[in-house]
Amino acid sequence: MDEPWTGVILTGEDRLLAVLRSTYPGWEITYRPEPKEDGKLRLAWQAARCTRPSPLQHKFGIRCLVYRSTGEALGIALDRMVQIAHDIH
């Protein structure tokens, strides 16, 4: 039997990242909350599509890269792209 993790504390962002990754396996999703070199804050939640969208998918709004300031906003954007892909097939 596997032993439960001990001494590991997951933040809300860690849990949300795990949920987004399991929900959208066709995307490489990262969370990078640190500021950029110029001191400005970056859009911390990023997703890169594993395959390029077709020209038709791109025309209707599917992108290779998606950046958002919150994990929830990223999930909404990715869900919309999944719906677009479903609708145009």
C-alpha positions in Angstrom: 0.0 0.0 0.0 1.2 3.5 -0.9 2.1 5.7 2.0 0.4 9.1 2.1 2.6 12.1 1.6 3.8 13.5 4.8 5.2 17.0 5.4 4.0 18.1 1.9 1.8 21.3 1.9 0.0 22.1 -1.3 -1.1 25.6 -1.9 -4.4 26.5 -3.6 -2.4 27.3 -6.7 -0.7 23.8 -6.6 -4.1 22.1 -6.4 -5.6 24.3 -9.2 -2.6 23.6 -11.4 -3.0 19.8 -10.9 -6.7 20.1 -11.8 -6.1 22.2 -14.9 -3.4 19.8 -16.1 -5.6 16.8 -15.6 -8.6 18.5 -17.2 -6.7 19.8 -20.2 -4.1 17.1 -21.1 -3.6 18.6 -24.6 -2.0 21.7 -23.0 1.3 22.2 -21.1 0.1 24.4 -18.2 2.5 26.3 -15.9 2.2 28.7 -13.0 5.0 31.3 -12.6 4.1 33.9 -10.0 7.5 35.7 -9.9 7.9 39.1 -11.4 9.7 39.6 -14.7 13.3 41.1 -14.8 11.9 44.6 -15.2 9.9 44.3 -12.0 6.5 44.2 -13.6 4.3 41.3 -12.8 3.8 38.7 -15.4 0.6 36.9 -16.4 1.4 34.0 -14.1 -0.8 31.3 -15.6 0.3 30.0 -19.0 -0.8 27.2 -21.3 0.9 26.0 -24.5 -1.1 23.8 -26.8 0.7 20.5 -27.5 -0.4 20.6 -31.2 -0.8 23.5 -33.5 -4.4 24.5 -34.2 -5.5 24.1 -37.8 -6.1 27.3 -39.8 -9.9 26.8 -39.3 -9.4 26.4 -35.5 -7.2 29.5 -35.4 -9.7 31.5 -37.3 -12.4 30.6 -34.7 -10.1 31.5 -31.7 -8.0 28.6 -30.8 -4.5 29.8 -29.9 -1.1 28.0 -29.3 -0.4 30.1 -26.2 -2.7 31.4 -23.6 -1.8 33.7 -20.7 -4.0 34.8 -17.8 -3.6 36.4 -14.4 -5.5 33.7 -12.5 -5.9 30.0 -12.8 -9.6 30.3 -12.9 -9.4 32.7 -15.9 -7.0 30.3 -17.6 -9.5 27.4 -17.1 -12.3 29.5 -18.6 -10.2 30.4 -21.6 -9.1 26.7 -22.2 -12.7 25.5 -21.7 -13.8 27.9 -24.4 -11.2 26.6 -26.8 -12.2 23.1 -26.2 -15.8 24.1 -27.0 -14.7 25.8 -30.2 -12.8 22.7 -31.3 -15.8 20.5 -30.5 -18.2 22.8 -32.4 -16.1 23.0 -35.6 -15.4 19.3 -36.0 
